[in-house]
Amino acid sequence: MLTIHAAELLLPGDRAPVPGGAVLVDGDRIAALGPYEDVAAGHPAARVRRWPGVLTPGLLNRHGTALLEHTYFPDDPFELDELGGEPITGAALARLAPNESRRGNSARRCTQKLLARGVVAVAARLTTPAVRTAVHRAGLEVVPMPDAEGPATLDPFAGTAPADAFRAPLAVDGPARFAVFAAPDAAALAARGAGTCIATVIGGRLRHRRA
């Protein structure tokens, strides 16, 4: 089924923003993109999803190894009394010494948080089978490269311009992976952060949608 994702502003990633822009998805690929009127006129039978805010390429988180392999995300609510709600790293993680099953479950919770921030890919070198399984099931691409310098963060926009966090520009015949954020433009997106994500699409499938 053809689906048009329309937003108040489309940021393709390698060209000028398109007010009232849209992306046409056919299966797991992008079939067209441009002004909504043009895309809709060429495909009148397509289903339409309308989103407020700005539609951008999916994001790349450059701290994948640290977040997925070297951080433990407690299970809310079952571990909150024992471990608290904050991610566990460093010496505290060494004392916790989670087994592979717990590490895989932590990675699953981490992928949910990443998808809720428009992330479609992580820069990571994953060595734990359960972690790799969690990432694969979430649909995230693994880019085999070292983590970026600096503190690990779930938000790919932290300390960088939005365009520098895009995995790849949106393109016809390219993969249908993009995100929508509750922001009017790139400047507001940078100021408000990836926590404003409304929806994340990977392979043409809606992997996250804000309730």
N, C-alpha and C positions, 0 to 999 in steps of 0.2 A: 504493500500500500504506500502511495506517495503521501508524504506529510510535509506541510509548510510550517516552519517555526518562524513566527513574525514577532518582531520586537520594536520598541520605540527607537532604538538605535542599534545598528549593526556595525561592529568593528571587525572587518575581515582579517586584520593583522598585518597586511602588507600593502594597503591602499587606503584611500580616504574613507572616513566613516560614512555610513549610509543611513540617514534619518528614515524611519519607517521601513527598515530593511527586513529581509527575510531569507531564510535558507530552506531549500527544497531537499528533502531526504528521500532517497529511493533505496530501500534495504539498509545497507551499512555504508552507503556512499552519499556524497553531496551531488545532486543532479543540477542544481542551479542556485544562484544567490544574486541578490540585488534589491532594488526597490520592491516592496510587497506587491504593488499594482502590476508590475511587469511579471513577477514570478507567478502570481495568481492567474493573470490573464492567459499565460501559456499552459497552465495546468488547472483548469477549472474544476476537475473532479477530485483534486487533492484534499485530504483532511487538513484543517488549519488549527494549529495551536498558537494562541496569542499570549505573549509574555510582556509584562511591564519591565521597563529598564533596558539594559544593554546586553546584547548577545555578542559573545566573543569566542575566539578559539579556546579549546580546553587548555588547562594550565599544566605546567610541569613543576612538580615539587622537587627541589634540588637537595633535599635532606632525607631521601628515602631510606638509606641504610640506618641512619641514626634513629629515625622514627619507628621503623618497622622491626629492626633487629636489636636495637640498643635502648629501647624505651618500652616500659610496660604500662598499658592503659588499663586501670582497674575497671572491673565489671560493675557498672552502675545498674541496679542498686546493691548487688549481692556482696561486693567487696568493699563498699564504702566505709563500713564501721571498722574493718580491719586495716585497710590501706589508705583511706581517704580518697578524694576525687581527683587529685593531681597526678599527671604522668610521673612514673618512677624511672630514674636513670642513675648512672654512676654507682657509687658504693651501696646505695639503698637497693638498687636492682641486683647487685651482686649478693647482698644478704638475702633477698627474696628468692633468688636462684630458681626462677620458674622453669618447669620442665617444657618439653617441646610442645605439648598440647596447650599449655597455658600461653606460651609465646605465640602459637598460631591463633588462639582466640584473641589475644591482644592485638595482633596484626589485623584481624578481621575488624575489630572495633576501630583501629586506626584508619583502615581503608574507608570505613563509613564516614569518618570525620573528614578525610581527604575529598571524597566525593561531594560532601556537603560544602566544600570550598571550591568546587569547579575543577578539581584535579582529574586529569585523564592519564597522566604518566608520572613516574617517579624515577629520579636518577638514583640508582641503587646497585649494590652488589649483594644479592641475597644468598645466604648459605644454608639457611634453615628450611628444610622441606615444608614444614607446616606453614611457615611464613610465605614461601613462594606459592603454595596452594591458595592461601587467603587472598593474595594479590591477584592471582590468575582468575579466581572466581569473581572478584570485584570488577574485572574487565580492564584493570589498569595496565598500561604498557610499562615495562621495565627497561629503562635506558641504562646500559651497563657502563656507568661512569662514576667516579668518586663523588662523594657529597661535596656540596659547596662549603666554603669556610664560614665560620660564625655559628651562633647558636641555632639549633634545629628548631624550626617552626612549621606549623601546619599551613600557614598562610603564605602562598608563593609570592604575594604582592609585598610582603614585609621588606622594606628597605630597597625596593626596586620599582622601576616603572612597569605599568601593566604589560606593555608590549614585550618586555624582557622575560615575562613569565609565561608567555604563550608557547605551547608545545610546537605548533606549526600553524601558518596562516590557513584560513579556510579557502578551499579551492574546489572548483568543479572537478568531479571524478576522484577527489580526495576523500579520506575517511570522514564519516559523519560523527565527529566528536567536538563538542562545544559546550559552552556554559552560558547561563543567563544570570545577571546580577541586578539587584535593586539599587541601581545608580543611574543617573541621567547621562553621564559621559565618562571618559577615561580619567579625568582629573578627580571627579567624585569617587570613582572606583578605587583609585589609588589611596584616597583619603579614608574611605570607609572599610576597605579590605575585602578579602575573599569570603569573609563570614556573611556577606550580603547575598551569597549565592541562592538563587531561586530554583535552578534546575541544572542538571548535568546529563549530557547525552554522550554515550559511547557506543560506537557501532550502530548508530541509529536508534538505540534503545535508551529510554529514560531510566538512568541509573540512580538519580536522586531528584526528588521534588520536595520543596519545603512544604510542610503540612499547613 
